[in-house]
Amino acid sequence: MKERRGRACSASGTKKGRPPKLNKKVEEDLIAENQRLRMEIEYLKKLSALVLAEERKNGKKPK
């Protein structure tokens, strides 16, 4: 087995390290969108639970 030392060849295409920092505005937009999506998921879960509870109360089978 051959021992490798030193830096990797740049032609290999493997890039390690930290990705470049995002623009502050872009980062804030992504955080805001992430929060909106989390809130939407929570809302849909609660809505689904309410619908399921209503169907059980009325004696209907869930889909």
MMTF fields as JSON, N, C-alpha, C and O atoms, coordinates in Angstrom:
{
  "mmtfVersion": "1.0.0",
  "mmtfProducer": "UNKNOWN",
  "numBonds": 251,
  "numAtoms": 252,
  "numGroups": 63,
  "numChains": 1,
  "numModels": 1,
  "chainsPerModel": [1],
  "groupsPerChain": [63],
  "chainIdList": ["A"],
  "bondAtomList": [4, 2, 8, 6, 12, 10, 16, 14, 20, 18, 24, 22, 28, 26, 32, 30, 36, 34, 40, 38, 44, 42, 48, 46, 52, 50, 56, 54, 60, 58, 64, 62, 68, 66, 72, 70, 76, 74, 80, 78, 84, 82, 88, 86, 92, 90, 96, 94, 100, 98, 104, 102, 108, 106, 112, 110, 116, 114, 120, 118, 124, 122, 128, 126, 132, 130, 136, 134, 140, 138, 144, 142, 148, 146, 152, 150, 156, 154, 160, 158, 164, 162, 168, 166, 172, 170, 176, 174, 180, 178, 184, 182, 188, 186, 192, 190, 196, 194, 200, 198, 204, 202, 208, 206, 212, 210, 216, 214, 220, 218, 224, 222, 228, 226, 232, 230, 236, 234, 240, 238, 244, 242, 248, 246],
  "bondOrderList": [1, 1, 1, 1, 1, 1, 1, 1, 1, 1, 1, 1, 1, 1, 1, 1, 1, 1, 1, 1, 1, 1, 1, 1, 1, 1, 1, 1, 1, 1, 1, 1, 1, 1, 1, 1, 1, 1, 1, 1, 1, 1, 1, 1, 1, 1, 1, 1, 1, 1, 1, 1, 1, 1, 1, 1, 1, 1, 1, 1, 1, 1],
  "groupList": [{"groupName": "MET", "atomNameList": ["N", "CA", "C", "O"], "elementList": ["N", "C", "C", "O"], "formalChargeList": [0, 0, 0, 0], "bondAtomList": [1, 0, 2, 1, 3, 2], "bondOrderList": [1, 1, 2], "singleLetterCode": "M", "chemCompType": "L-PEPTIDE LINKING"}, {"groupName": "LYS", "atomNameList": ["N", "CA", "C", "O"], "elementList": ["N", "C", "C", "O"], "formalChargeList": [0, 0, 0, 0], "bondAtomList": [1, 0, 2, 1, 3, 2], "bondOrderList": [1, 1, 2], "singleLetterCode": "K", "chemCompType": "L-PEPTIDE LINKING"}, {"groupName": "GLU", "atomNameList": ["N", "CA", "C", "O"], "elementList": ["N", "C", "C", "O"], "formalChargeList": [0, 0, 0, 0], "bondAtomList": [1, 0, 2, 1, 3, 2], "bondOrderList": [1, 1, 2], "singleLetterCode": "E", "chemCompType": "L-PEPTIDE LINKING"}, {"groupName": "ARG", "atomNameList": ["N", "CA", "C", "O"], "elementList": ["N", "C", "C", "O"], "formalChargeList": [0, 0, 0, 0], "bondAtomList": [1, 0, 2, 1, 3, 2], "bondOrderList": [1, 1, 2], "singleLetterCode": "R", "chemCompType": "L-PEPTIDE LINKING"}, {"groupName": "GLY", "atomNameList": ["N", "CA", "C", "O"], "elementList": ["N", "C", "C", "O"], "formalChargeList": [0, 0, 0, 0], "bondAtomList": [1, 0, 2, 1, 3, 2], "bondOrderList": [1, 1, 2], "singleLetterCode": "G", "chemCompType": "PEPTIDE LINKING"}, {"groupName": "ALA", "atomNameList": ["N", "CA", "C", "O"], "elementList": ["N", "C", "C", "O"], "formalChargeList": [0, 0, 0, 0], "bondAtomList": [1, 0, 2, 1, 3, 2], "bondOrderList": [1, 1, 2], "singleLetterCode": "A", "chemCompType": "L-PEPTIDE LINKING"}, {"groupName": "CYS", "atomNameList": ["N", "CA", "C", "O"], "elementList": ["N", "C", "C", "O"], "formalChargeList": [0, 0, 0, 0], "bondAtomList": [1, 0, 2, 1, 3, 2], "bondOrderList": [1, 1, 2], "singleLetterCode": "C", "chemCompType": "L-PEPTIDE LINKING"}, {"groupName": "SER", "atomNameList": ["N", "CA", "C", "O"], "elementList": ["N", "C", "C", "O"], "formalChargeList": [0, 0, 0, 0], "bondAtomList": [1, 0, 2, 1, 3, 2], "bondOrderList": [1, 1, 2], "singleLetterCode": "S", "chemCompType": "L-PEPTIDE LINKING"}, {"groupName": "THR", "atomNameList": ["N", "CA", "C", "O"], "elementList": ["N", "C", "C", "O"], "formalChargeList": [0, 0, 0, 0], "bondAtomList": [1, 0, 2, 1, 3, 2], "bondOrderList": [1, 1, 2], "singleLetterCode": "T", "chemCompType": "L-PEPTIDE LINKING"}, {"groupName": "PRO", "atomNameList": ["N", "CA", "C", "O"], "elementList": ["N", "C", "C", "O"], "formalChargeList": [0, 0, 0, 0], "bondAtomList": [1, 0, 2, 1, 3, 2], "bondOrderList": [1, 1, 2], "singleLetterCode": "P", "chemCompType": "L-PEPTIDE LINKING"}, {"groupName": "LEU", "atomNameList": ["N", "CA", "C", "O"], "elementList": ["N", "C", "C", "O"], "formalChargeList": [0, 0, 0, 0], "bondAtomList": [1, 0, 2, 1, 3, 2], "bondOrderList": [1, 1, 2], "singleLetterCode": "L", "chemCompType": "L-PEPTIDE LINKING"}, {"groupName": "ASN", "atomNameList": ["N", "CA", "C", "O"], "elementList": ["N", "C", "C", "O"], "formalChargeList": [0, 0, 0, 0], "bondAtomList": [1, 0, 2, 1, 3, 2], "bondOrderList": [1, 1, 2], "singleLetterCode": "N", "chemCompType": "L-PEPTIDE LINKING"}, {"groupName": "VAL", "atomNameList": ["N", "CA", "C", "O"], "elementList": ["N", "C", "C", "O"], "formalChargeList": [0, 0, 0, 0], "bondAtomList": [1, 0, 2, 1, 3, 2], "bondOrderList": [1, 1, 2], "singleLetterCode": "V", "chemCompType": "L-PEPTIDE LINKING"}, {"groupName": "ASP", "atomNameList": ["N", "CA", "C", "O"], "elementList": ["N", "C", "C", "O"], "formalChargeList": [0, 0, 0, 0], "bondAtomList": [1, 0, 2, 1, 3, 2], "bondOrderList": [1, 1, 2], "singleLetterCode": "D", "chemCompType": "L-PEPTIDE LINKING"}, {"groupName": "ILE", "atomNameList": ["N", "CA", "C", "O"], "elementList": ["N", "C", "C", "O"], "formalChargeList": [0, 0, 0, 0], "bondAtomList": [1, 0, 2, 1, 3, 2], "bondOrderList": [1, 1, 2], "singleLetterCode": "I", "chemCompType": "L-PEPTIDE LINKING"}, {"groupName": "GLN", "atomNameList": ["N", "CA", "C", "O"], "elementList": ["N", "C", "C", "O"], "formalChargeList": [0, 0, 0, 0], "bondAtomList": [1, 0, 2, 1, 3, 2], "bondOrderList": [1, 1, 2], "singleLetterCode": "Q", "chemCompType": "L-PEPTIDE LINKING"}, {"groupName": "TYR", "atomNameList": ["N", "CA", "C", "O"], "elementList": ["N", "C", "C", "O"], "formalChargeList": [0, 0, 0, 0], "bondAtomList": [1, 0, 2, 1, 3, 2], "bondOrderList": [1, 1, 2], "singleLetterCode": "Y", "chemCompType": "L-PEPTIDE LINKING"}],
  "groupTypeList": [0, 1, 2, 3, 3, 4, 3, 5, 6, 7, 5, 7, 4, 8, 1, 1, 4, 3, 9, 9, 1, 10, 11, 1, 1, 12, 2, 2, 13, 10, 14, 5, 2, 11, 15, 3, 10, 3, 0, 2, 14, 2, 16, 10, 1, 1, 10, 7, 5, 10, 12, 10, 5, 2, 2, 3, 1, 11, 4, 1, 1, 9, 1],
  "groupIdList": [1, 2, 3, 4, 5, 6, 7, 8, 9, 10, 11, 12, 13, 14, 15, 16, 17, 18, 19, 20, 21, 22, 23, 24, 25, 26, 27, 28, 29, 30, 31, 32, 33, 34, 35, 36, 37, 38, 39, 40, 41, 42, 43, 44, 45, 46, 47, 48, 49, 50, 51, 52, 53, 54, 55, 56, 57, 58, 59, 60, 61, 62, 63],
  "secStructList": [7, 7, 7, 7, 7, 1, 7, 7, 7, 4, 4, 4, 7, 7, 7, 7, 1, 7, 7, 7, 7, 7, 7, 2, 2, 2, 2, 2, 2, 2, 2, 2, 2, 2, 2, 2, 2, 2, 2, 2, 2, 2, 2, 2, 2, 2, 2, 2, 2, 2, 2, 2, 2, 2, 2, 2, 2, 2, 6, 7, 7, 7, 7],
  "xCoordList": [0.847, 0.0, 0.901, 1.897, 0.542, 1.328, 0.892, -0.303, 1.834, 1.52, 1.432, 2.294, 0.376, 0.18, 0.479, 0.06, 1.194, 1.51, 1.335, 1.401, 1.111, 1.019, -0.387, -1.352, -0.483, -1.775, -2.278, -1.504, -3.605, -4.224, -4.064, -3.947, -4.061, -3.938, -5.182, -6.302, -5.004, -6.144, -6.937, -8.094, -6.342, -7.029, -8.007, -8.853, -7.899, -8.771, -10.209, -11.127, -10.414, -11.77, -12.305, -13.424, -11.554, -12.039, -11.691, -10.529, -12.705, -12.492, -12.934, -14.066, -12.072, -12.387, -12.327, -11.829, -12.833, -12.801, -14.17, -15.164, -14.215, -15.472, -15.967, -15.181, -17.285, -17.833, -17.76, -17.674, -17.792, -17.715, -18.939, -20.032, -18.74, -19.827, -20.861, -20.53, -22.126, -23.206, -23.337, -22.913, -23.925, -24.244, -25.21, -26.059, -25.095, -25.921, -27.404, -28.204, -27.781, -29.184, -29.695, -30.81, -28.894, -29.281, -29.453, -30.402, -28.531, -28.603, -29.873, -30.544, -30.2, -31.416, -32.665, -33.607, -32.683, -33.827, -34.006, -35.129, -32.908, -32.988, -33.475, -34.257, -33.022, -33.474, -34.966, -35.699, -35.413, -36.84, -37.683, -38.743, -37.229, -37.974, -38.021, -39.048, -36.924, -36.883, -37.902, -38.604, -37.986, -38.954, -40.385, -41.234, -40.658, -42.006, -42.376, -43.507, -41.431, -41.717, -41.949, -42.81, -41.191, -41.409, -42.784, -43.471, -43.193, -44.515, -45.609, -46.628, -45.404, -46.391, -46.531, -47.642, -45.412, -45.448, -46.209, -47.04, -45.934, -46.65, -48.144, -48.964, -48.499, -49.905, -50.589, -51.692, -49.945, -50.547, -50.688, -51.663, -49.726, -49.83, -51.026, -51.782, -51.192, -52.32, -53.646, -54.611, -53.695, -54.911, -55.266, -56.428, -54.264, -54.49, -55.007, -55.911, -54.438, -54.887, -56.331, -57.111, -56.69, -58.061, -59.052, -60.131, -58.682, -59.56, -59.739, -60.848, -58.652, -58.719, -59.594, -60.388, -59.456, -60.269, -61.746, -62.612, -62.03, -63.419, -64.017, -65.181, -63.224, -63.719, -63.98, -64.966, -63.121, -63.334, -64.577, -65.327, -64.783, -65.929, -67.23, -68.208, -67.237, -68.429, -68.563, -69.569, -67.577, -67.666, -67.268, -67.553, -66.618, -66.173, -64.794, -64.02, -64.479, -63.164, -62.211, -62.586, -60.973, -60.006, -59.558, -59.577, -59.154, -58.726, -57.395, -56.878],
  "yCoordList": [-1.17, 0.0, 1.244, 1.307, 2.187, 3.4, 4.454, 4.705, 5.065, 6.086, 7.438, 7.804, 8.163, 9.47, 10.557, 10.482, 11.549, 12.692, 13.974, 13.987, 15.05, 16.349, 16.672, 15.999, 17.705, 18.15, 17.249, 16.64, 17.184, 16.425, 17.196, 18.421, 16.48, 17.085, 17.921, 17.449, 19.123, 19.994, 19.52, 19.904, 18.708, 18.209, 17.085, 16.731, 16.522, 15.403, 15.846, 15.03, 17.123, 17.635, 17.566, 18.018, 17.02, 16.97, 18.266, 18.669, 18.908, 20.17, 19.982, 19.571, 20.271, 20.155, 21.532, 22.486, 21.619, 22.883, 23.517, 22.922, 24.709, 25.424, 25.958, 26.417, 25.892, 26.527, 28.043, 28.536, 28.772, 30.239, 30.787, 30.229, 31.878, 32.5, 33.085, 33.617, 32.969, 33.544, 35.032, 35.507, 35.732, 37.133, 37.235, 36.361, 38.28, 38.445, 38.446, 37.83, 39.123, 39.189, 37.807, 37.428, 37.066, 35.723, 34.811, 34.03, 34.919, 34.085, 34.4, 33.486, 35.68, 36.068, 35.573, 35.113, 35.662, 35.168, 33.661, 33.178, 32.927, 31.476, 31.107, 30.17, 31.831, 31.578, 31.862, 31.091, 32.965, 33.322, 32.272, 31.884, 31.821, 30.799, 29.492, 28.814, 29.147, 27.942, 28.022, 27.048, 29.161, 29.345, 29.246, 28.625, 29.859, 29.783, 28.337, 27.915, 27.583, 26.198, 25.342, 24.463, 25.594, 24.858, 25.167, 24.27, 26.444, 26.823, 26.17, 25.736, 26.099, 25.464, 23.984, 23.454, 23.316, 21.894, 21.687, 20.783, 22.514, 22.408, 22.644, 21.934, 23.634, 23.927, 22.735, 22.354, 22.151, 21.02, 19.801, 19.057, 19.59, 18.482, 18.681, 17.743, 19.901, 20.185, 20.052, 19.517, 20.531, 20.423, 18.961, 18.568, 18.17, 16.745, 16.066, 15.232, 16.419, 15.839, 16.24, 15.421, 17.495, 17.944, 17.22, 16.819, 17.061, 16.364, 14.914, 14.382, 14.277, 12.891, 12.762, 11.827, 13.69, 13.661, 13.861, 13.207, 14.762, 15.003, 13.773, 13.444, 13.094, 11.891, 10.78, 10.052, 10.647, 9.623, 9.952, 9.058, 11.22, 11.66, 11.337, 10.907, 11.545, 11.3, 9.842, 9.469, 9.021, 7.611, 7.267, 6.162, 8.175, 7.9, 7.278, 7.516, 6.491, 5.902, 6.9, 7.559, 7.016, 7.899, 7.315, 6.099, 8.183, 7.737, 7.067, 6.63],
  "zCoordList": [0.0, 0.0, 0.0, 0.721, -0.79, -0.943, 0.074, 0.227, 0.762, 1.75, 1.053, 0.254, 1.373, 0.75, 1.761, 2.916, 1.323, 2.173, 1.376, 0.147, 2.118, 1.461, 0.997, 1.361, 0.196, -0.296, -1.412, -2.15, -1.509, -2.583, -3.885, -3.891, -4.946, -6.269, -6.562, -6.362, -7.02, -7.295, -8.504, -8.673, -9.329, -10.515, -10.174, -10.996, -8.968, -8.606, -8.387, -8.471, -8.109, -7.967, -6.553, -6.307, -5.618, -4.248, -3.552, -3.499, -3.022, -2.322, -0.882, -0.626, 0.034, 1.443, 2.072, 1.474, 3.266, 3.968, 4.03, 3.615, 4.543, 4.696, 3.362, 2.533, 3.164, 1.964, 2.126, 3.251, 1.043, 1.146, 1.888, 1.8, 2.612, 3.367, 2.414, 1.355, 2.823, 2.039, 2.354, 3.408, 1.431, 1.634, 2.82, 2.992, 3.632, 4.826, 4.474, 5.179, 3.402, 2.986, 2.581, 2.939, 1.847, 1.408, 2.617, 2.689, 3.56, 4.76, 5.563, 6.043, 5.71, 6.432, 5.716, 6.362, 4.391, 3.625, 3.806, 3.951, 3.797, 3.973, 5.371, 5.53, 6.37, 7.738, 7.865, 8.485, 7.278, 7.33, 6.604, 7.095, 5.464, 4.718, 5.506, 5.53, 6.14, 6.947, 8.085, 8.354, 8.746, 9.825, 9.309, 9.949, 8.144, 7.563, 7.243, 7.485, 6.705, 6.357, 7.597, 7.593, 8.649, 9.904, 10.475, 10.962, 10.418, 10.906, 10.069, 10.606, 8.766, 7.887, 8.209, 8.235, 8.455, 8.803, 10.106, 10.2, 11.109, 12.383, 12.193, 12.774, 11.385, 11.121, 10.46, 10.853, 9.468, 8.764, 9.666, 9.554, 10.556, 11.508, 12.437, 12.694, 12.938, 13.829, 13.093, 13.639, 11.868, 11.07, 10.831, 10.938, 10.509, 10.28, 11.542, 11.476, 12.689, 13.95, 14.254, 14.739, 13.973, 14.206, 13.293, 13.73, 12.038, 11.092, 11.515, 11.469, 11.926, 12.369, 13.612, 13.717, 14.551, 15.76, 15.425, 16.007, 14.489, 14.078, 13.409, 13.636, 12.584, 11.914, 12.926, 12.805, 13.904, 14.939, 15.765, 16.154, 16.023, 16.814, 16.07, 16.682, 14.758, 13.939, 13.515, 12.913, 13.817, 13.493, 12.076, 11.617, 11.367, 10.004, 10.027, 10.954, 9.028, 8.914, 8.25, 7.28, 8.768, 8.105, 6.782, 6.594, 5.861, 4.516, 4.576, 3.548]
}
